[in-house]
Protein backbone atom coordinates (compact mmCIF):
# COMPACT_ATOMS: atom_id res chain seq x y z
CA UNK A 1 0.00 0.00 0.00
CA UNK A 2 1.33 3.43 -0.92
CA UNK A 3 0.92 6.35 1.48
CA UNK A 4 1.24 10.04 0.80
CA UNK A 5 1.75 13.03 3.07
CA UNK A 6 1.32 16.49 1.59
CA UNK A 7 2.65 19.60 3.31
CA UNK A 8 1.30 22.83 1.82
CA UNK A 9 2.96 25.56 3.85
CA UNK A 10 2.89 28.21 1.13
CA UNK A 11 -0.88 28.09 0.55
CA UNK A 12 -0.79 26.65 -2.96
CA UNK A 13 -3.43 23.98 -2.30
CA UNK A 14 -5.16 25.34 0.78
CA UNK A 15 -5.14 28.57 2.80
CA UNK A 16 -2.75 27.12 5.39
CA UNK A 17 -2.30 30.46 7.15
CA UNK A 18 -5.80 30.01 8.61
CA UNK A 19 -4.55 27.06 10.67
CA UNK A 20 -0.81 27.69 10.73
CA UNK A 21 -0.77 31.21 12.20
CA UNK A 22 -2.93 30.35 15.25
CA UNK A 23 -0.94 27.15 15.82
CA UNK A 24 2.36 29.06 15.80
CA UNK A 25 0.91 31.71 18.13
CA UNK A 26 -0.30 29.04 20.56
CA UNK A 27 3.02 27.18 20.48
CA UNK A 28 4.97 30.40 21.04
CA UNK A 29 2.72 31.33 23.97
CA UNK A 30 3.21 27.87 25.48
CA UNK A 31 6.99 28.11 25.15
CA UNK A 32 7.36 31.65 26.46
CA UNK A 33 4.64 31.41 29.11
CA UNK A 34 3.05 34.59 27.80
CA UNK A 35 -0.59 35.06 26.89
CA UNK A 36 -1.63 34.06 23.39
CA UNK A 37 -2.27 37.12 21.17
CA UNK A 38 -5.86 37.85 20.15
CA UNK A 39 -6.81 36.53 16.73
CA UNK A 40 -7.96 39.06 14.17
Gaussian input, Z-matrix of N, CA and C with variables (Angstrom, degrees):
# hf/3-21g

backbone

0 1
 N
 C     1     B1
 C     2     B2     1     A1
 N     3     B3     2     A2     1     D1
 C     4     B4     3     A3     2     D2
 C     5     B5     4     A4     3     D3
 N     6     B6     5     A5     4     D4
 C     7     B7     6     A6     5     D5
 C     8     B8     7     A7     6     D6
 N     9     B9     8     A8     7     D7
 C    10    B10     9     A9     8     D8
 C    11    B11    10    A10     9     D9
 N    12    B12    11    A11    10    D10
 C    13    B13    12    A12    11    D11
 C    14    B14    13    A13    12    D12
 N    15    B15    14    A14    13    D13
 C    16    B16    15    A15    14    D14
 C    17    B17    16    A16    15    D15
 N    18    B18    17    A17    16    D16
 C    19    B19    18    A18    17    D17
 C    20    B20    19    A19    18    D18
 N    21    B21    20    A20    19    D19
 C    22    B22    21    A21    20    D20
 C    23    B23    22    A22    21    D21
 N    24    B24    23    A23    22    D22
 C    25    B25    24    A24    23    D23
 C    26    B26    25    A25    24    D24
 N    27    B27    26    A26    25    D25
 C    28    B28    27    A27    26    D26
 C    29    B29    28    A28    27    D27
 N    30    B30    29    A29    28    D28
 C    31    B31    30    A30    29    D29
 C    32    B32    31    A31    30    D30
 N    33    B33    32    A32    31    D31
 C    34    B34    33    A33    32    D32
 C    35    B35    34    A34    33    D33
 N    36    B36    35    A35    34    D34
 C    37    B37    36    A36    35    D35
 C    38    B38    37    A37    36    D36
 N    39    B39    38    A38    37    D37
 C    40    B40    39    A39    38    D38
 C    41    B41    40    A40    39    D39
 N    42    B42    41    A41    40    D40
 C    43    B43    42    A42    41    D41
 C    44    B44    43    A43    42    D42
 N    45    B45    44    A44    43    D43
 C    46    B46    45    A45    44    D44
 C    47    B47    46    A46    45    D45
 N    48    B48    47    A47    46    D46
 C    49    B49    48    A48    47    D47
 C    50    B50    49    A49    48    D48
 N    51    B51    50    A50    49    D49
 C    52    B52    51    A51    50    D50
 C    53    B53    52    A52    51    D51
 N    54    B54    53    A53    52    D52
 C    55    B55    54    A54    53    D53
 C    56    B56    55    A55    54    D54
 N    57    B57    56    A56    55    D55
 C    58    B58    57    A57    56    D56
 C    59    B59    58    A58    57    D57
 N    60    B60    59    A59    58    D58
 C    61    B61    60    A60    59    D59
 C    62    B62    61    A61    60    D60
 N    63    B63    62    A62    61    D61
 C    64    B64    63    A63    62    D62
 C    65    B65    64    A64    63    D63
 N    66    B66    65    A65    64    D64
 C    67    B67    66    A66    65    D65
 C    68    B68    67    A67    66    D66
 N    69    B69    68    A68    67    D67
 C    70    B70    69    A69    68    D68
 C    71    B71    70    A70    69    D69
 N    72    B72    71    A71    70    D70
 C    73    B73    72    A72    71    D71
 C    74    B74    73    A73    72    D72
 N    75    B75    74    A74    73    D73
 C    76    B76    75    A75    74    D74
 C    77    B77    76    A76    75    D75
 N    78    B78    77    A77    76    D76
 C    79    B79    78    A78    77    D77
 C    80    B80    79    A79    78    D78
 N    81    B81    80    A80    79    D79
 C    82    B82    81    A81    80    D80
 C    83    B83    82    A82    81    D81
 N    84    B84    83    A83    82    D82
 C    85    B85    84    A84    83    D83
 C    86    B86    85    A85    84    D84
 N    87    B87    86    A86    85    D85
 C    88    B88    87    A87    86    D86
 C    89    B89    88    A88    87    D87
 N    90    B90    89    A89    88    D88
 C    91    B91    90    A90    89    D89
 C    92    B92    91    A91    90    D90
 N    93    B93    92    A92    91    D91
 C    94    B94    93    A93    92    D92
 C    95    B95    94    A94    93    D93
 N    96    B96    95    A95    94    D94
 C    97    B97    96    A96    95    D95
 C    98    B98    97    A97    96    D96
 N    99    B99    98    A98    97    D97
 C   100   B100    99    A99    98    D98
 C   101   B101   100   A100    99    D99
 N   102   B102   101   A101   100   D100
 C   103   B103   102   A102   101   D101
 C   104   B104   103   A103   102   D102
 N   105   B105   104   A104   103   D103
 C   106   B106   105   A105   104   D104
 C   107   B107   106   A106   105   D105
 N   108   B108   107   A107   106   D106
 C   109   B109   108   A108   107   D107
 C   110   B110   109   A109   108   D108
 N   111   B111   110   A110   109   D109
 C   112   B112   111   A111   110   D110
 C   113   B113   112   A112   111   D111
 N   114   B114   113   A113   112   D112
 C   115   B115   114   A114   113   D113
 C   116   B116   115   A115   114   D114
 N   117   B117   116   A116   115   D115
 C   118   B118   117   A117   116   D116
 C   119   B119   118   A118   117   D117

   B1=1.4457
   B2=1.5349
   B3=1.3098
   B4=1.4623
   B5=1.5187
   B6=1.3310
   B7=1.4619
   B8=1.5223
   B9=1.3196
   B10=1.4505
   B11=1.5218
   B12=1.3041
   B13=1.4672
   B14=1.5174
   B15=1.3140
   B16=1.4580
   B17=1.5187
   B18=1.3148
   B19=1.4584
   B20=1.5264
   B21=1.3110
   B22=1.4665
   B23=1.5235
   B24=1.3134
   B25=1.4588
   B26=1.5211
   B27=1.3159
   B28=1.4657
   B29=1.5272
   B30=1.3312
   B31=1.4619
   B32=1.5135
   B33=1.3156
   B34=1.4566
   B35=1.5283
   B36=1.3244
   B37=1.4616
   B38=1.5215
   B39=1.2991
   B40=1.4606
   B41=1.5231
   B42=1.3241
   B43=1.4661
   B44=1.5255
   B45=1.3296
   B46=1.4635
   B47=1.5216
   B48=1.3224
   B49=1.4645
   B50=1.5231
   B51=1.3360
   B52=1.4591
   B53=1.5324
   B54=1.3048
   B55=1.4680
   B56=1.5195
   B57=1.3222
   B58=1.4598
   B59=1.5232
   B60=1.3233
   B61=1.4613
   B62=1.5307
   B63=1.3391
   B64=1.4694
   B65=1.5293
   B66=1.3213
   B67=1.4610
   B68=1.5288
   B69=1.3218
   B70=1.4618
   B71=1.5218
   B72=1.3277
   B73=1.4705
   B74=1.5204
   B75=1.3285
   B76=1.4620
   B77=1.5324
   B78=1.3123
   B79=1.4583
   B80=1.5240
   B81=1.3185
   B82=1.4667
   B83=1.5214
   B84=1.3261
   B85=1.4647
   B86=1.5281
   B87=1.3242
   B88=1.4596
   B89=1.5278
   B90=1.3155
   B91=1.4634
   B92=1.5285
   B93=1.3164
   B94=1.4562
   B95=1.5234
   B96=1.3426
   B97=1.4545
   B98=1.5102
   B99=1.3208
   B100=1.4563
   B101=1.5177
   B102=1.3231
   B103=1.4487
   B104=1.5237
   B105=1.3215
   B106=1.4668
   B107=1.5269
   B108=1.3436
   B109=1.4650
   B110=1.5277
   B111=1.3207
   B112=1.4622
   B113=1.5160
   B114=1.3249
   B115=1.4620
   B116=1.5135
   B117=1.3312
   B118=1.4704
   B119=1.5001
   A1=108.38
   A2=115.94
   A3=121.15
   A4=109.06
   A5=116.16
   A6=121.66
   A7=108.47
   A8=115.39
   A9=120.66
   A10=109.69
   A11=116.00
   A12=121.40
   A13=107.14
   A14=116.66
   A15=121.76
   A16=108.55
   A17=116.32
   A18=122.65
   A19=107.68
   A20=116.26
   A21=121.75
   A22=108.29
   A23=116.96
   A24=120.65
   A25=113.48
   A26=117.86
   A27=118.85
   A28=112.89
   A29=117.70
   A30=120.52
   A31=115.05
   A32=118.05
   A33=121.19
   A34=111.81
   A35=116.91
   A36=121.26
   A37=113.06
   A38=116.61
   A39=121.54
   A40=108.09
   A41=117.25
   A42=120.61
   A43=109.42
   A44=116.01
   A45=121.69
   A46=112.88
   A47=118.09
   A48=119.24
   A49=111.71
   A50=117.27
   A51=120.90
   A52=111.36
   A53=117.15
   A54=121.50
   A55=111.59
   A56=117.18
   A57=121.06
   A58=112.79
   A59=118.26
   A60=120.82
   A61=112.20
   A62=119.87
   A63=119.01
   A64=112.76
   A65=117.70
   A66=120.69
   A67=110.87
   A68=117.33
   A69=121.12
   A70=110.25
   A71=117.08
   A72=120.92
   A73=110.66
   A74=117.11
   A75=121.12
   A76=110.78
   A77=117.60
   A78=121.15
   A79=110.83
   A80=117.02
   A81=120.97
   A82=110.48
   A83=117.31
   A84=121.00
   A85=110.43
   A86=117.03
   A87=120.58
   A88=111.57
   A89=116.47
   A90=121.12
   A91=111.71
   A92=116.86
   A93=120.67
   A94=112.93
   A95=116.79
   A96=120.08
   A97=113.39
   A98=116.88
   A99=121.30
   A100=110.12
   A101=116.53
   A102=121.55
   A103=109.89
   A104=114.68
   A105=120.21
   A106=108.98
   A107=118.45
   A108=120.34
   A109=111.29
   A110=116.03
   A111=121.08
   A112=109.38
   A113=116.20
   A114=121.18
   A115=109.18
   A116=115.31
   A117=118.65
   A118=110.97
   D1=132.57
   D2=177.23
   D3=-91.85
   D4=142.14
   D5=176.58
   D6=-124.22
   D7=152.17
   D8=-177.47
   D9=-137.57
   D10=134.26
   D11=173.07
   D12=-120.77
   D13=128.83
   D14=-178.22
   D15=-116.51
   D16=126.30
   D17=176.97
   D18=-113.12
   D19=116.64
   D20=-176.29
   D21=-117.29
   D22=75.83
   D23=-175.72
   D24=-84.74
   D25=-10.90
   D26=179.81
   D27=-100.89
   D28=1.22
   D29=175.78
   D30=82.55
   D31=17.05
   D32=-179.93
   D33=-66.85
   D34=-43.74
   D35=-176.85
   D36=-97.83
   D37=-28.70
   D38=-175.01
   D39=-151.92
   D40=152.13
   D41=179.33
   D42=-75.39
   D43=77.69
   D44=-173.68
   D45=-65.15
   D46=-21.72
   D47=-179.26
   D48=-64.26
   D49=-22.37
   D50=178.75
   D51=-65.61
   D52=-32.91
   D53=178.30
   D54=-101.87
   D55=-34.17
   D56=-173.80
   D57=-71.07
   D58=-44.82
   D59=-177.81
   D60=-61.49
   D61=-48.03
   D62=177.30
   D63=-63.89
   D64=-35.29
   D65=179.10
   D66=-65.66
   D67=-41.43
   D68=178.02
   D69=-66.59
   D70=-41.07
   D71=178.38
   D72=-61.98
   D73=-43.68
   D74=-179.84
   D75=-65.98
   D76=-43.15
   D77=179.59
   D78=-64.48
   D79=-41.30
   D80=178.51
   D81=-64.28
   D82=-41.50
   D83=178.49
   D84=-64.21
   D85=-39.97
   D86=178.28
   D87=-63.61
   D88=-41.26
   D89=-177.96
   D90=-70.77
   D91=-43.38
   D92=-175.29
   D93=-85.85
   D94=-17.26
   D95=-177.70
   D96=79.32
   D97=6.45
   D98=179.29
   D99=-90.41
   D100=166.08
   D101=179.58
   D102=-71.00
   D103=143.51
   D104=178.26
   D105=-68.74
   D106=135.20
   D107=179.01
   D108=-64.99
   D109=152.50
   D110=177.97
   D111=-68.33
   D112=141.64
   D113=178.90
   D114=-85.03
   D115=138.70
   D116=178.76
   D117=-103.53

